[in-house]
């Protein structure tokens, strides 16, 4: 084999991105296997590339006791490898371990005990030429597959754009990503979407598998990361880090909710995602084939966040239980169906987005339940609900728990009602509502076990005369 061929092999390694020496080493292994099939071949031999660019076969002779030790070590290493494969695959390996197929570690033998002789066959040049073409082609394919696998295995969760190559099979869709064909299985497709051959689609790389024909890339159109990536592409504020998507809840093909937060004063996170005249969110909806998207401002107060998450429904009040992470939401009677959504979709998405278990009740339903709980089984109109009996200036009842032995909570103004005349107690209205409609409960003087109600959409406070 001439020096020009060696230089050509090295050029192929650089062009294909193959590690230097891989093809030469593969040729040596293949030529050694070919030599052992020739008549009269020595038991132990090595194939090496000499300085003139020719492959030479050296027969190796070592003392019998050293040979026995090397064979035993190689046999144990081979059996250990087969046992490891059995544990990984769960399948029993029926492989015959022959001494002729074992690779001996010649580096463990002292140089003085090895005798090398040139046993290169006369027609070895023709054998090398035939073997070189097959080995080079095979190793190039293997190296390209390994390179593509390493490229895509680190891109899991990334959104890619591809061209639909084959959509005739209703269960699977082939997508051309450029260097590799990806698979969009039926389980990762969105119900109702049609993928026409030649059309461009965006999808998330859900999984990368290593196969005999190269890496197999599995795509997904149902992953919530698709919405994040689409908004990053369309909204510069998100790409720059000024606005952050704090949460995504998605029902693929129907509706999605995202919670956004601004990290810079003066930047409206919802307005940034909507864009001028809704241009930005419209591009995302178009890519998702008409899927509706609700953009919710992130709020550290659970009650207000839960109320916003039920958008587009209007919420009257939210009662929060921190221990059980349950929220009772009171909505106007005409908003009940909108808050729940078709087949519970709106409430289900709000629960996923906030992480709170949400119980939605209409105002009339909540009032009846409250009255039944307050006077059920009582005599002489005595109340057993344990809730403060004070009426706020906005006409609503105080949401705090009453102190033991008293019908009122720990707010000083409410405790004063306990000493007032019965007539005054019935007509007195205490407390006030702030600009957000939240009842003031006396700050640090309120009891620790008080339950706070938040009214996301305030009603104007009315002072009783």
C-alpha positions as CSV (number, residue, x, y, z in Angstrom):
1,X,0.0,0.0,0.0
2,X,1.6,3.3,-1.1
3,X,2.1,6.4,0.9
4,X,-0.5,8.2,-1.3
5,X,-3.2,5.9,-0.1
6,X,-2.2,6.5,3.6
7,X,-2.4,10.2,3.0
8,X,-5.8,9.8,1.4
9,X,-7.0,7.9,4.4
10,X,-5.8,10.6,6.7
11,X,-7.5,13.2,4.6
12,X,-10.8,11.3,4.9
13,X,-10.4,11.3,8.7
14,X,-10.1,15.1,8.7
15,X,-13.0,15.6,6.3
16,X,-15.4,13.4,8.2
17,X,-14.3,14.5,11.6
18,X,-13.0,11.0,12.5
19,X,-10.3,10.8,15.2
20,X,-6.8,10.4,13.7
21,X,-5.6,6.8,13.4
22,X,-9.0,5.2,13.7
23,X,-9.1,4.1,10.1
24,X,-5.5,2.8,10.1
25,X,-6.2,0.8,13.3
26,X,-9.4,-0.6,11.7
27,X,-7.4,-1.6,8.6
28,X,-4.8,-3.4,10.8
29,X,-7.6,-5.4,12.6
30,X,-9.3,-6.3,9.4
31,X,-6.1,-7.4,7.7
32,X,-5.1,-9.5,10.7
33,X,-8.5,-11.3,10.5
34,X,-7.9,-11.8,6.7
35,X,-4.4,-13.2,7.4
36,X,-5.6,-15.7,9.9
37,X,-7.8,-17.3,7.2
38,X,-4.9,-17.9,4.9
39,X,-3.4,-21.4,4.9
40,X,-0.3,-21.9,7.1
41,X,-1.0,-18.7,9.2
42,X,0.8,-18.5,12.5
43,X,-1.2,-18.8,15.7
44,X,-0.2,-15.3,17.0
45,X,0.5,-12.4,14.7
46,X,0.3,-8.7,14.4
47,X,-0.3,-6.4,11.4
48,X,1.5,-3.1,11.5
49,X,2.0,-0.2,9.0
50,X,5.7,0.3,8.3
51,X,7.6,3.5,7.4
52,X,7.2,2.8,3.7
53,X,3.4,2.8,3.8
54,X,3.2,-1.0,3.5
55,X,1.4,-3.3,5.9
56,X,3.6,-6.0,7.4
57,X,2.6,-9.2,9.2
58,X,4.8,-10.3,12.1
59,X,4.5,-13.8,13.6
60,X,4.9,-13.8,17.4
61,X,6.3,-16.5,19.5
62,X,6.4,-16.5,23.3
63,X,7.2,-19.0,26.0
64,X,4.3,-21.5,26.6
65,X,3.8,-20.5,30.3
66,X,3.5,-16.8,29.4
67,X,1.1,-17.7,26.6
68,X,-1.1,-19.7,29.0
69,X,-1.2,-16.8,31.4
70,X,-2.2,-14.3,28.7
71,X,-4.9,-16.6,27.3
72,X,-6.4,-17.1,30.8
73,X,-6.5,-13.3,31.4
74,X,-8.1,-12.7,28.0
75,X,-10.6,-15.5,28.5
76,X,-11.7,-14.1,31.9
77,X,-12.0,-10.6,30.5
78,X,-14.2,-11.9,27.6
79,X,-16.5,-13.8,30.0
80,X,-16.8,-10.8,32.3
81,X,-17.8,-8.7,29.3
82,X,-20.5,-11.2,28.2
83,X,-21.9,-11.3,31.8
84,X,-22.2,-7.5,31.8
85,X,-24.0,-7.6,28.5
86,X,-26.4,-10.2,29.9
87,X,-27.2,-8.0,32.9
88,X,-27.9,-4.9,30.8
89,X,-30.0,-6.7,28.1
90,X,-31.5,-9.4,30.3
91,X,-30.8,-11.9,27.4
92,X,-28.4,-14.9,27.8
93,X,-25.4,-14.7,25.6
94,X,-24.7,-18.0,23.7
95,X,-21.2,-17.1,22.5
96,X,-18.4,-19.6,22.2
97,X,-15.1,-18.2,23.6
98,X,-12.4,-19.7,21.4
99,X,-8.7,-19.1,22.1
100,X,-8.1,-18.1,18.4
101,X,-10.6,-15.2,18.8
102,X,-9.0,-13.8,22.0
103,X,-6.9,-10.6,21.9
104,X,-3.8,-11.0,23.9
105,X,-2.2,-8.1,25.7
106,X,1.4,-8.2,24.3
107,X,2.4,-5.2,26.4
108,X,2.5,-7.4,29.5
109,X,5.2,-9.6,28.0
110,X,8.8,-8.5,28.5
111,X,10.4,-7.5,25.2
112,X,13.2,-10.1,25.5
113,X,10.7,-13.0,25.6
114,X,9.0,-12.0,22.3
115,X,10.3,-13.3,19.0
116,X,8.9,-11.6,15.9
117,X,9.3,-12.9,12.4
118,X,8.1,-11.5,9.1
119,X,5.4,-13.8,7.8
120,X,3.8,-11.4,5.3
121,X,2.1,-13.4,2.4
122,X,3.2,-12.8,-1.2
123,X,-0.3,-11.7,-2.2
124,X,-0.9,-9.6,0.9
125,X,-1.0,-6.3,-1.2
126,X,-4.1,-7.5,-3.1
127,X,-5.8,-8.6,0.1
128,X,-5.0,-5.2,1.8
129,X,-6.4,-3.3,-1.2
130,X,-9.7,-5.3,-1.2
131,X,-10.1,-5.1,2.6
132,X,-9.2,-1.4,2.8
133,X,-12.2,-0.3,0.7
134,X,-14.7,-2.3,2.8
135,X,-13.2,-1.2,6.1
136,X,-13.0,2.4,5.2
137,X,-16.6,2.6,4.1
138,X,-17.8,0.8,7.1
139,X,-15.8,2.9,9.6
140,X,-16.8,6.1,7.9
141,X,-20.5,5.2,8.3
142,X,-20.0,4.2,12.0
143,X,-18.1,7.4,12.7
144,X,-20.7,9.6,11.1
145,X,-23.5,7.8,13.1
146,X,-21.5,8.3,16.3
147,X,-20.9,12.0,15.5
148,X,-24.6,12.6,14.8
149,X,-25.7,10.8,18.0
150,X,-23.3,12.9,20.1
151,X,-24.7,16.0,18.4
152,X,-28.4,15.3,19.0
153,X,-28.1,13.6,22.4
154,X,-27.1,16.9,23.9
155,X,-30.1,18.7,22.3
156,X,-32.9,16.9,24.1
157,X,-35.6,19.5,25.0
158,X,-34.5,21.8,22.1
159,X,-37.0,22.9,19.5
160,X,-36.1,22.1,15.9
161,X,-37.6,22.9,12.6
162,X,-38.0,20.2,10.0
163,X,-39.7,19.3,6.7
164,X,-42.4,16.6,6.7
165,X,-41.1,13.8,4.4
166,X,-43.7,11.1,4.8
167,X,-47.1,11.5,6.3
168,X,-49.0,8.7,4.7
169,X,-48.7,6.5,7.8
170,X,-51.3,7.7,10.3
171,X,-49.2,6.4,13.2
172,X,-45.8,7.9,12.4
173,X,-44.6,11.0,10.6
174,X,-41.0,11.2,9.2
175,X,-39.4,14.7,9.5
176,X,-36.2,15.7,7.8
177,X,-34.0,17.7,10.1
178,X,-31.1,18.1,7.6
179,X,-28.5,15.5,8.6
180,X,-30.9,13.0,10.1
181,X,-34.5,11.9,9.7
182,X,-36.6,12.2,12.9
183,X,-39.7,10.4,13.9
184,X,-42.9,12.0,15.2
185,X,-44.9,9.1,16.7
186,X,-48.6,9.0,17.1
187,X,-48.3,9.4,20.9
188,X,-46.5,12.7,20.5
189,X,-48.8,14.2,17.8
190,X,-51.6,16.7,18.7
191,X,-55.1,15.5,18.0
192,X,-56.7,17.3,15.0
193,X,-53.4,18.4,13.5
194,X,-52.6,17.3,9.9
195,X,-49.0,17.1,8.6
196,X,-48.8,17.6,4.9
197,X,-45.8,16.3,3.0
198,X,-43.3,19.1,2.3
199,X,-44.7,21.4,5.1
200,X,-42.5,22.9,7.8
201,X,-43.2,22.1,11.4
202,X,-41.5,22.9,14.8
203,X,-41.2,20.2,17.4
204,X,-39.3,19.4,20.6
205,X,-36.5,16.7,20.6
206,X,-38.0,14.3,23.2
207,X,-35.6,11.4,23.0
208,X,-32.5,10.3,21.1
209,X,-31.8,6.6,20.6
210,X,-28.7,4.9,19.3
211,X,-29.6,2.5,16.5
212,X,-27.7,0.3,14.0
213,X,-28.7,2.7,11.1
214,X,-27.7,5.8,13.1
215,X,-29.3,7.9,15.8
216,X,-33.1,7.8,16.0
217,X,-34.5,11.2,17.0
218,X,-38.0,11.2,18.5
219,X,-39.9,14.4,18.2
220,X,-42.9,15.7,20.2
221,X,-45.6,18.3,19.4
222,X,-47.3,17.8,22.8
223,X,-44.4,18.9,25.1
224,X,-44.9,22.1,27.1
225,X,-41.4,23.2,26.2
226,X,-42.6,23.9,22.7
227,X,-44.6,26.8,24.0
228,X,-41.7,28.2,26.0
229,X,-39.4,28.0,22.9
230,X,-41.9,29.6,20.6
231,X,-42.4,32.6,22.9
232,X,-38.6,32.9,23.2
233,X,-38.4,33.1,19.5
234,X,-41.2,35.7,19.2
235,X,-40.6,37.8,22.3
236,X,-37.3,39.6,22.5
237,X,-37.9,40.4,26.2
238,X,-37.9,36.7,27.1
239,X,-34.8,36.0,25.0
240,X,-33.0,38.8,26.8
241,X,-34.1,37.7,30.2
242,X,-36.2,40.8,31.0
243,X,-39.4,38.6,31.1
244,X,-39.4,35.1,32.4
245,X,-42.0,32.3,31.9
246,X,-42.5,30.9,35.4
247,X,-44.9,28.1,34.5
248,X,-46.7,26.4,31.6
249,X,-49.9,24.3,31.8
250,X,-51.0,22.8,28.5
251,X,-53.8,20.7,27.1
252,X,-52.4,20.1,23.6
253,X,-54.6,21.2,20.8
254,X,-57.2,23.0,23.0
255,X,-55.8,25.5,25.5
256,X,-52.7,26.5,27.3
257,X,-51.9,28.9,30.2
258,X,-48.5,30.5,30.9
259,X,-47.4,32.6,33.9
260,X,-45.0,35.4,33.1
261,X,-43.0,37.7,35.4
262,X,-41.0,40.8,34.7
263,X,-37.5,41.4,36.0
264,X,-37.3,45.0,35.0
265,X,-39.5,47.9,36.3
266,X,-41.6,49.4,33.6
267,X,-41.8,46.2,31.5
268,X,-45.3,44.7,31.3
269,X,-44.8,40.9,31.0
270,X,-48.3,40.3,29.6
271,X,-48.1,43.1,27.1
272,X,-44.6,42.0,26.0
273,X,-45.9,38.5,25.2
274,X,-49.0,39.7,23.5
275,X,-47.1,42.2,21.3
276,X,-48.4,45.1,19.2
277,X,-52.0,44.4,18.3
278,X,-51.5,40.8,19.4
279,X,-48.9,40.1,16.7
280,X,-46.5,38.0,18.9
281,X,-49.0,35.7,20.5
282,X,-50.8,35.4,17.2
283,X,-47.6,33.9,15.6
284,X,-47.4,31.3,18.4
285,X,-51.1,30.4,18.1
286,X,-50.6,30.0,14.3
287,X,-47.7,27.6,14.8
288,X,-49.8,25.6,17.3
289,X,-52.6,25.4,14.7
290,X,-55.1,27.6,16.6
291,X,-54.5,26.4,20.2
292,X,-55.8,29.1,22.6
293,X,-53.3,30.7,25.0
294,X,-54.0,32.5,28.2
295,X,-51.1,34.8,29.5
296,X,-51.3,35.2,33.3
297,X,-49.1,37.6,35.4
298,X,-47.1,35.8,38.0
299,X,-48.0,36.8,41.6
300,X,-46.3,35.7,44.8
301,X,-49.7,36.0,46.6
302,X,-51.4,32.6,46.1
303,X,-54.9,34.0,46.3
304,X,-54.3,36.6,43.6
305,X,-52.4,34.1,41.4
306,X,-55.2,31.6,41.6
307,X,-57.8,34.3,40.7
308,X,-55.8,35.3,37.7
309,X,-55.2,31.7,36.6
310,X,-58.9,31.2,36.2
311,X,-59.0,33.9,33.5
312,X,-61.0,34.7,31.5
313,X,-63.6,34.2,34.3
314,X,-64.1,37.0,36.9
315,X,-63.4,35.9,40.5
316,X,-65.1,37.5,43.5
317,X,-63.2,36.0,46.4
318,X,-60.5,33.4,47.1
319,X,-60.1,31.6,50.4
320,X,-56.6,30.0,50.9
321,X,-55.7,27.0,53.1
322,X,-51.9,26.9,53.3
323,X,-51.7,23.6,55.1
324,X,-53.6,21.6,52.5
325,X,-52.8,23.9,49.6
326,X,-56.4,24.1,48.7
327,X,-58.2,27.3,47.4
328,X,-61.9,27.9,47.5
329,X,-62.8,30.3,44.7
330,X,-66.1,32.3,44.8
331,X,-67.3,33.5,41.4
332,X,-70.5,35.3,40.3
333,X,-73.3,32.9,39.3
334,X,-73.0,33.9,35.6
335,X,-69.2,33.2,35.6
336,X,-69.4,29.6,37.1
337,X,-69.5,27.8,33.7
338,X,-66.7,30.0,32.3
339,X,-64.5,29.4,35.4
340,X,-64.8,25.7,35.2
341,X,-64.5,25.5,31.4
342,X,-65.7,22.9,29.0
343,X,-65.3,19.5,30.7
344,X,-63.4,21.2,33.5
345,X,-60.6,22.3,31.2
346,X,-60.1,25.9,32.6
347,X,-60.1,24.7,36.2
348,X,-57.8,21.8,35.4
349,X,-55.2,24.1,33.7
350,X,-55.4,26.6,36.6
351,X,-54.6,23.8,39.0
352,X,-51.6,22.7,37.1
353,X,-50.3,26.2,36.6
354,X,-50.6,27.3,40.3
355,X,-50.0,23.9,42.0
356,X,-53.1,24.6,44.2
357,X,-56.2,22.4,44.4
358,X,-59.0,24.7,43.4
359,X,-62.7,24.3,44.4
360,X,-64.9,26.7,42.4
361,X,-68.3,27.8,43.9
362,X,-70.9,30.3,42.8
363,X,-71.9,33.1,45.1
364,X,-75.4,31.7,45.7
365,X,-74.1,28.2,46.3
366,X,-71.4,29.5,48.8
367,X,-74.0,31.6,50.7
368,X,-76.3,28.7,51.1
369,X,-73.5,26.4,52.2
370,X,-72.3,29.1,54.7
371,X,-75.7,29.6,56.2
372,X,-76.3,25.8,56.5
373,X,-72.9,25.3,58.2
374,X,-73.5,28.2,60.6
375,X,-76.9,27.2,61.9
376,X,-77.2,23.5,61.2
377,X,-78.4,21.7,64.3
378,X,-78.4,24.8,66.4
379,X,-81.1,26.0,68.8
380,X,-82.3,29.6,69.4
381,X,-80.4,30.7,66.3
382,X,-77.1,30.0,67.9
383,X,-74.2,29.8,65.5
384,X,-71.7,27.0,65.4
385,X,-69.5,27.8,62.4
386,X,-66.7,29.3,64.5
387,X,-66.4,32.4,62.2
388,X,-66.3,36.0,63.3
389,X,-69.8,37.5,63.4
390,X,-68.7,41.0,62.5
391,X,-70.0,42.7,59.3
392,X,-67.5,44.8,57.4
393,X,-68.3,48.2,55.9
394,X,-68.5,46.6,52.4
395,X,-71.4,44.5,53.5
396,X,-69.5,41.3,53.8
397,X,-68.9,39.2,56.8
398,X,-65.4,39.1,58.4
399,X,-63.6,35.9,57.2
400,X,-61.5,35.5,60.4
401,X,-62.0,32.7,62.9
402,X,-63.7,33.7,66.2
403,X,-61.8,33.5,69.5
404,X,-62.7,30.7,71.9
405,X,-65.7,31.7,74.0
406,X,-66.4,34.8,71.8
407,X,-68.4,35.3,68.6
408,X,-65.7,37.7,67.3
409,X,-62.1,37.5,66.2
410,X,-59.1,39.2,67.8
411,X,-59.4,42.5,65.9
412,X,-59.9,45.2,68.6
413,X,-62.8,46.8,66.8
414,X,-64.6,43.5,66.5
415,X,-64.0,42.7,70.2
416,X,-65.7,46.0,71.1
417,X,-68.9,44.6,69.6
418,X,-69.0,41.9,72.3
419,X,-69.6,44.6,74.9
420,X,-72.1,46.6,72.8
421,X,-75.8,46.5,73.2
422,X,-77.6,43.7,71.2
423,X,-79.3,46.2,69.0
424,X,-76.1,48.0,68.2
425,X,-74.3,44.7,67.6
426,X,-76.8,43.7,65.0
427,X,-76.5,46.9,63.0
428,X,-72.9,47.8,63.6
429,X,-70.5,47.6,60.7
430,X,-66.8,47.7,61.4
431,X,-63.6,47.4,59.5
432,X,-62.8,48.9,56.1
433,X,-61.7,47.8,52.7
434,X,-58.5,48.9,51.0
435,X,-58.1,49.9,47.4
436,X,-57.9,46.2,46.4
437,X,-61.0,45.2,48.3
438,X,-59.0,43.3,51.0
439,X,-60.4,43.4,54.5
440,X,-58.2,44.8,57.2
441,X,-57.9,42.4,60.1
442,X,-55.8,44.3,62.5
443,X,-52.2,43.5,61.4
444,X,-50.2,41.8,64.1
445,X,-53.1,41.8,66.5
446,X,-55.0,39.2,64.4
447,X,-54.9,35.6,65.6
448,X,-52.4,33.3,64.0
449,X,-55.0,30.8,62.9
450,X,-57.1,33.5,61.0
451,X,-58.2,32.6,57.5
452,X,-57.7,35.5,55.0
453,X,-60.0,36.1,52.1
454,X,-58.8,38.0,49.1
455,X,-61.2,39.7,46.7
456,X,-59.3,40.0,43.4
457,X,-61.9,42.2,41.8
458,X,-62.9,44.8,44.5
459,X,-66.3,46.4,45.1
460,X,-66.4,50.0,46.2
461,X,-66.5,50.4,50.0
462,X,-69.7,51.8,51.4
463,X,-69.8,53.5,54.8
464,X,-72.9,52.8,56.7
465,X,-74.6,55.7,58.3
